[in-house]
């Protein structure tokens, strides 16, 4: 259990997420993420030179990403600041916050900036020399799609892990469609009153379309409306499967940032000193081979145990749910109705840029807790390699 790690109220932002191959498709994710973070810090009146360290979370290689965190730190205006890269697929943001909390708990750091960014669009094609291959033929990999479609250990695609779990628990296509429709309607709640909820934490993006034109992106791009009838018409992606494209997430592009600091500094940086946000605990997991959709459950159990809480103590639950069966499995295990989780949105609907995905969900969890007058929030999600990570925060 952590006792010293705090997040200032409004000491975070998330960009809108853009479905891959839309308006962010050509932006260098590290440069663009740092540029967005710099503008956000300037608007908040926060001097980047006050931070001790930067954790840069990203999973998809970009040109000169070798320099990663120190480069991003310089780009936001903190040339003195060291940092390191963090990559744990969909759990990247959760792990950045864990590292930050540990750094605060040990006293090694006092004020940490976490920047999480990724671009699924136009993923790199990697080539390695292979002098001993037939005719010296090179070894090659499409960074994104080859890994979506093949786990080198489990020997399956990510969607196959979801179908394996669905078969094990007897989940049907109708079950998955029902969850997808609930999640879409929850996302629509965040759009009410001119996107009132999203405006609590969204920071608009500025994208140069041409030498003379800059486009401002204030909303998610690529969200497909869901209806019961429309979902029913979609066929499963895999033969005899239960997940259509409507019951799984889409790759996306975007970024987010979260400050983790001491209680004293959090009060100083907070927009409302009466609101305290404390990171309480972290959990991690790895389940049996090829069963990724199960991983959020043991991660959540560990985080709850480390915080001395039960699931009944949790007021807000957010999950990274790339497949509908993730939430069905979680619901059955904890006896929590699926409609009681993921208010205002989830990655199943707004997309999955990997690095910042969990960060946005944690930010939404914090904002919902504030609206509810405080309480405990649990985020949990799966990640590549049948792993998971969870985080519990307390808002008071």
C-alpha positions as CSV (number, residue, x, y, z in Angstrom):
1,X,0.0,0.0,0.0
2,X,1.3,3.4,-0.9
3,X,1.1,6.4,1.5
4,X,3.0,9.2,-0.2
5,X,1.9,9.3,-3.9
6,X,-0.7,11.9,-4.9
7,X,-2.1,13.2,-8.1
8,X,-3.1,16.9,-8.2
9,X,-6.7,17.5,-9.0
10,X,-6.7,18.4,-12.7
11,X,-3.0,17.6,-12.8
12,X,-3.6,15.4,-15.8
13,X,-5.1,15.5,-19.3
14,X,-6.0,13.2,-22.1
15,X,-6.2,14.1,-25.7
16,X,-9.1,12.9,-27.8
17,X,-8.3,9.5,-29.4
18,X,-8.4,9.3,-33.2
19,X,-9.0,6.0,-34.9
20,X,-6.0,4.8,-36.8
21,X,-5.4,6.3,-40.3
22,X,-7.4,9.4,-39.4
23,X,-6.0,12.9,-38.5
24,X,-3.1,11.8,-36.3
25,X,-1.8,9.1,-38.7
26,X,1.3,11.0,-39.7
27,X,2.3,12.6,-36.3
28,X,5.4,11.3,-34.6
29,X,3.9,10.1,-31.4
30,X,6.8,11.2,-29.1
31,X,7.2,14.7,-30.7
32,X,3.5,15.2,-30.9
33,X,2.9,14.0,-27.3
34,X,5.6,16.2,-25.9
35,X,4.3,19.2,-27.9
36,X,0.8,18.6,-26.6
37,X,2.1,18.2,-23.0
38,X,4.1,21.4,-23.3
39,X,1.0,23.4,-24.4
40,X,-1.0,21.9,-21.6
41,X,1.7,22.8,-19.0
42,X,1.8,26.4,-20.4
43,X,-2.0,26.7,-20.2
44,X,-1.9,25.4,-16.6
45,X,1.0,27.7,-15.7
46,X,3.1,24.8,-14.5
47,X,6.9,25.2,-14.9
48,X,8.2,21.8,-16.3
49,X,11.6,22.5,-14.7
50,X,10.1,21.6,-11.3
51,X,9.8,17.9,-12.2
52,X,12.4,15.4,-11.0
53,X,11.9,12.7,-13.6
54,X,9.8,11.7,-16.7
55,X,8.4,8.3,-17.4
56,X,7.6,8.1,-21.1
57,X,5.1,5.3,-21.9
58,X,4.9,4.2,-25.5
59,X,4.8,0.8,-27.3
60,X,5.1,1.5,-31.0
61,X,8.6,2.5,-32.2
62,X,9.0,6.0,-33.7
63,X,12.0,7.4,-35.5
64,X,14.8,8.1,-32.9
65,X,12.8,6.7,-30.1
66,X,16.1,5.4,-28.8
67,X,16.4,8.8,-27.0
68,X,12.8,8.5,-25.7
69,X,12.2,10.1,-22.3
70,X,15.2,12.5,-22.2
71,X,14.2,13.8,-25.6
72,X,10.6,14.2,-24.6
73,X,11.7,16.0,-21.4
74,X,13.7,18.5,-23.4
75,X,10.8,19.0,-25.8
76,X,8.4,19.9,-22.9
77,X,11.0,22.5,-21.6
78,X,12.8,20.5,-19.0
79,X,16.3,20.0,-20.5
80,X,17.7,19.1,-17.1
81,X,15.4,16.2,-16.5
82,X,16.3,12.5,-16.9
83,X,13.8,9.8,-17.6
84,X,13.2,6.4,-18.9
85,X,11.0,4.6,-21.4
86,X,8.2,2.3,-20.2
87,X,6.5,-0.3,-22.4
88,X,4.0,-2.9,-21.3
89,X,1.5,-3.0,-24.1
90,X,-1.9,-1.9,-22.9
91,X,-0.7,-1.7,-19.2
92,X,1.9,0.9,-20.0
93,X,0.1,3.8,-18.3
94,X,-0.6,1.8,-15.2
95,X,3.0,0.8,-14.9
96,X,4.2,4.4,-15.3
97,X,2.0,5.4,-12.4
98,X,3.3,2.4,-10.4
99,X,6.9,3.4,-11.0
100,X,6.0,7.0,-10.0
101,X,4.3,5.8,-6.8
102,X,7.3,3.6,-5.8
103,X,9.6,6.6,-6.5
104,X,7.6,8.8,-4.2
105,X,7.3,6.1,-1.5
106,X,11.1,5.5,-1.4
107,X,11.8,9.2,-1.3
108,X,13.9,9.0,-4.5
109,X,11.7,11.5,-6.2
110,X,9.2,14.2,-5.2
111,X,7.6,15.3,-8.4
112,X,7.2,13.0,-11.5
113,X,5.7,13.7,-14.9
114,X,4.2,10.8,-16.8
115,X,3.7,11.2,-20.5
116,X,2.0,8.3,-22.4
117,X,1.7,8.4,-26.1
118,X,1.3,6.1,-29.1
119,X,0.4,6.0,-32.8
120,X,-1.1,2.8,-34.1
121,X,-1.4,4.4,-37.6
122,X,1.4,3.6,-40.1
123,X,3.3,1.3,-37.8
124,X,6.9,0.7,-38.7
125,X,8.1,-2.1,-40.8
126,X,11.3,-3.5,-39.3
127,X,14.1,-5.3,-41.2
128,X,17.0,-7.2,-39.7
129,X,20.1,-8.5,-41.5
130,X,20.2,-12.3,-41.9
131,X,23.5,-13.2,-43.6
132,X,23.0,-16.9,-43.0
133,X,19.5,-17.0,-44.4
134,X,18.8,-18.3,-48.0
135,X,20.5,-15.8,-50.2
136,X,21.0,-13.5,-47.2
137,X,17.2,-12.8,-47.2
138,X,16.3,-10.4,-44.4
139,X,14.1,-11.0,-41.4
140,X,11.2,-8.6,-41.3
141,X,8.3,-7.6,-39.0
142,X,5.3,-5.3,-39.2
143,X,5.6,-3.9,-35.7
144,X,1.9,-3.6,-35.0
145,X,0.0,-6.1,-37.0
146,X,2.4,-9.0,-36.7
147,X,2.2,-8.8,-33.0
148,X,-1.6,-8.4,-32.9
149,X,-1.8,-11.5,-34.9
150,X,0.8,-13.7,-33.2
151,X,2.0,-14.2,-29.6
152,X,5.4,-15.9,-30.0
153,X,4.8,-17.9,-26.8
154,X,1.1,-18.7,-26.9
155,X,1.2,-19.0,-30.7
156,X,-2.1,-17.3,-31.2
157,X,-3.7,-13.9,-32.1
158,X,-5.1,-11.6,-29.5
159,X,-8.7,-12.2,-30.6
160,X,-8.1,-15.9,-30.1
161,X,-7.3,-15.3,-26.4
162,X,-10.7,-13.6,-26.1
163,X,-12.5,-16.5,-27.9
164,X,-10.8,-19.0,-25.7
165,X,-12.1,-17.4,-22.5
166,X,-15.6,-16.9,-24.0
167,X,-15.8,-20.6,-24.8
168,X,-14.6,-21.5,-21.3
169,X,-17.3,-19.5,-19.6
170,X,-20.0,-20.1,-22.2
171,X,-20.3,-16.5,-23.4
172,X,-22.4,-16.1,-26.5
173,X,-22.3,-13.6,-29.4
174,X,-25.5,-12.2,-27.9
175,X,-23.8,-11.7,-24.5
176,X,-20.9,-9.8,-26.2
177,X,-23.2,-7.7,-28.3
178,X,-25.2,-6.7,-25.2
179,X,-22.0,-5.6,-23.4
180,X,-20.9,-3.7,-26.5
181,X,-24.2,-1.8,-26.6
182,X,-24.1,-1.0,-22.9
183,X,-20.6,0.3,-23.3
184,X,-21.6,2.5,-26.3
185,X,-24.5,4.0,-24.4
186,X,-22.2,4.7,-21.4
187,X,-19.8,6.5,-23.8
188,X,-22.8,8.6,-25.1
189,X,-23.4,9.8,-21.5
190,X,-20.0,11.5,-21.7
191,X,-21.2,13.4,-24.8
192,X,-24.3,14.9,-23.1
193,X,-24.5,18.7,-22.6
194,X,-21.9,19.4,-25.3
195,X,-19.5,16.8,-24.0
196,X,-19.6,18.1,-20.5
197,X,-17.9,15.1,-18.9
198,X,-15.1,14.8,-21.5
199,X,-14.3,18.5,-21.2
200,X,-13.4,17.9,-17.6
201,X,-10.1,16.3,-18.8
202,X,-9.8,16.6,-22.6
203,X,-7.1,18.8,-24.0
204,X,-7.6,19.7,-27.7
205,X,-5.0,18.7,-30.3
206,X,-3.5,21.0,-32.9
207,X,-2.6,19.1,-36.1
208,X,-0.9,20.8,-39.1
209,X,-2.8,19.8,-42.2
210,X,-0.8,21.9,-44.5
211,X,1.8,24.8,-44.4
212,X,-1.1,27.2,-43.9
213,X,-3.7,25.2,-42.1
214,X,-3.9,23.9,-38.5
215,X,-6.8,21.7,-37.5
216,X,-8.0,21.6,-33.9
217,X,-9.3,18.2,-32.7
218,X,-11.6,18.5,-29.8
219,X,-13.5,15.1,-30.1
220,X,-12.7,11.5,-30.5
221,X,-12.5,10.4,-34.1
222,X,-13.8,7.2,-35.6
223,X,-16.5,6.3,-33.1
224,X,-19.1,4.0,-34.7
225,X,-22.6,4.3,-33.3
226,X,-24.0,1.0,-32.1
227,X,-27.5,-0.4,-32.1
228,X,-28.9,-3.7,-31.0
229,X,-29.9,-4.5,-34.6
230,X,-26.7,-3.3,-36.1
231,X,-24.6,-5.5,-33.7
232,X,-26.8,-8.5,-34.4
233,X,-26.1,-8.2,-38.1
234,X,-22.3,-8.3,-37.7
235,X,-20.7,-11.7,-38.2
236,X,-18.0,-13.0,-35.8
237,X,-14.5,-12.3,-36.9
238,X,-13.4,-15.9,-36.4
239,X,-15.4,-18.9,-37.5
240,X,-17.5,-20.1,-34.6
241,X,-16.4,-17.1,-32.6
242,X,-18.5,-14.7,-30.5
243,X,-16.8,-11.3,-31.2
244,X,-17.7,-9.2,-34.2
245,X,-15.8,-6.1,-35.0
246,X,-18.5,-4.3,-33.0
247,X,-17.6,-6.2,-29.8
248,X,-13.9,-5.4,-29.9
249,X,-11.9,-2.2,-29.8
250,X,-10.1,-0.4,-32.7
251,X,-6.5,0.8,-32.8
252,X,-6.1,4.5,-32.3
253,X,-3.7,7.4,-31.8
254,X,-3.4,9.8,-28.9
255,X,-1.6,10.8,-25.7
256,X,-2.1,11.7,-22.1
257,X,-0.2,12.9,-19.1
258,X,-0.5,12.5,-15.3
259,X,1.5,14.2,-12.5
260,X,2.4,12.1,-9.5
261,X,3.9,14.0,-6.6
262,X,3.9,14.6,-2.8
263,X,0.7,15.6,-0.9
264,X,2.2,19.0,-0.3
265,X,3.0,19.6,-3.9
266,X,-0.3,18.1,-5.1
267,X,-2.1,20.7,-2.9
268,X,0.1,23.4,-4.6
269,X,-0.7,22.2,-8.1
270,X,-4.3,21.3,-7.6
271,X,-7.2,23.3,-9.0
272,X,-9.1,22.5,-5.8
273,X,-7.2,22.0,-2.6
274,X,-10.3,20.4,-1.1
275,X,-9.9,17.4,-3.4
276,X,-7.2,14.9,-2.6
277,X,-6.3,12.0,-5.0
278,X,-4.0,9.4,-3.6
279,X,-2.6,6.3,-5.3
280,X,-3.2,3.5,-2.9
281,X,-2.0,0.2,-4.5
282,X,-1.0,-1.7,-7.6
283,X,-1.6,-5.2,-8.8
284,X,-0.1,-7.4,-11.5
285,X,-0.8,-10.8,-13.0
286,X,-0.1,-13.3,-15.7
287,X,-2.7,-16.0,-16.4
288,X,-2.4,-19.3,-18.3
289,X,-1.1,-19.2,-21.9
290,X,-3.5,-17.8,-24.4
291,X,-6.1,-16.5,-21.9
292,X,-5.4,-12.7,-21.8
293,X,-9.0,-11.7,-21.2
294,X,-8.7,-13.3,-17.7
295,X,-5.7,-11.2,-16.6
296,X,-7.6,-8.1,-15.2
297,X,-9.2,-10.3,-12.5
298,X,-6.1,-11.5,-10.6
299,X,-4.4,-8.1,-11.1
300,X,-7.5,-6.5,-9.5
301,X,-7.5,-9.0,-6.6
302,X,-3.8,-8.2,-5.9
303,X,-4.5,-4.4,-5.9
304,X,-7.5,-4.9,-3.6
305,X,-5.5,-7.0,-1.2
306,X,-2.6,-4.6,-1.1
307,X,-5.1,-1.7,-0.3
308,X,-6.9,-3.8,2.3
309,X,-10.1,-3.4,0.4
310,X,-12.8,-5.6,-1.1
311,X,-14.6,-5.2,-4.4
312,X,-17.6,-3.9,-2.3
313,X,-15.6,-1.0,-1.2
314,X,-15.0,0.2,-4.7
315,X,-17.3,3.0,-6.0
316,X,-16.0,3.3,-9.5
317,X,-14.6,0.5,-11.7
318,X,-12.9,1.1,-15.0
319,X,-11.5,-1.6,-17.2
320,X,-9.4,-1.8,-20.4
321,X,-11.7,-4.0,-22.4
322,X,-10.3,-4.7,-25.9
323,X,-12.9,-7.5,-26.1
324,X,-16.4,-7.6,-24.7
325,X,-15.6,-10.9,-22.9
326,X,-13.1,-9.2,-20.7
327,X,-15.9,-7.5,-18.9
328,X,-18.2,-10.6,-18.9
329,X,-15.4,-12.6,-17.2
330,X,-14.8,-9.8,-14.7
331,X,-18.5,-9.5,-13.9
332,X,-19.0,-13.2,-13.3
333,X,-15.9,-13.4,-11.1
334,X,-16.7,-10.4,-8.9
335,X,-20.5,-10.6,-9.2
336,X,-20.5,-7.0,-10.4
337,X,-23.2,-6.2,-13.1
338,X,-21.6,-5.1,-16.3
339,X,-23.7,-2.0,-16.4
340,X,-22.1,-0.9,-13.0
341,X,-18.6,-0.6,-14.6
342,X,-17.1,1.8,-17.2
343,X,-19.5,4.7,-16.8
344,X,-18.8,7.5,-19.4
345,X,-16.7,5.3,-21.6
346,X,-14.1,2.6,-22.1
347,X,-11.5,1.5,-24.6
348,X,-14.0,-0.9,-26.2
349,X,-15.7,2.1,-27.7
350,X,-13.2,5.0,-27.8
351,X,-10.3,3.0,-29.1
352,X,-6.9,1.8,-28.0
353,X,-3.7,3.7,-28.7
354,X,-2.0,1.2,-26.2
355,X,0.4,3.6,-24.3
356,X,-2.1,6.1,-23.1
357,X,-5.2,3.9,-23.0
358,X,-5.1,3.0,-19.3
359,X,-4.1,6.6,-18.5
360,X,-7.3,8.0,-20.0
361,X,-9.4,5.4,-18.2
362,X,-7.7,6.3,-14.9
363,X,-8.4,10.0,-15.5
364,X,-12.0,9.3,-16.3
365,X,-12.2,7.2,-13.1
366,X,-10.9,10.1,-11.0
367,X,-13.3,12.6,-12.5
368,X,-16.3,10.3,-11.9
369,X,-15.2,9.8,-8.3
370,X,-15.0,13.6,-7.9
371,X,-18.6,13.9,-9.3
372,X,-19.7,11.3,-6.8
373,X,-18.1,13.1,-3.8
374,X,-15.1,10.8,-3.4
375,X,-14.4,7.2,-2.8
376,X,-12.2,4.4,-4.0
377,X,-11.7,3.7,-7.7
378,X,-10.3,0.5,-9.3
379,X,-8.8,0.4,-12.8
380,X,-7.7,-3.0,-14.2
381,X,-6.8,-4.2,-17.7
382,X,-5.1,-6.9,-19.7
383,X,-1.9,-6.6,-21.7
384,X,0.0,-8.6,-24.3
385,X,1.5,-11.9,-23.1
386,X,-1.5,-12.8,-21.0
387,X,-0.6,-10.2,-18.4
388,X,-2.6,-7.6,-16.5
389,X,-2.2,-4.6,-14.2
390,X,-4.5,-2.8,-11.8
391,X,-4.4,0.5,-9.8
392,X,-6.5,1.7,-6.9
393,X,-6.9,5.4,-6.1
394,X,-8.7,7.2,-3.3
395,X,-10.4,10.5,-3.9
396,X,-11.4,12.5,-0.8
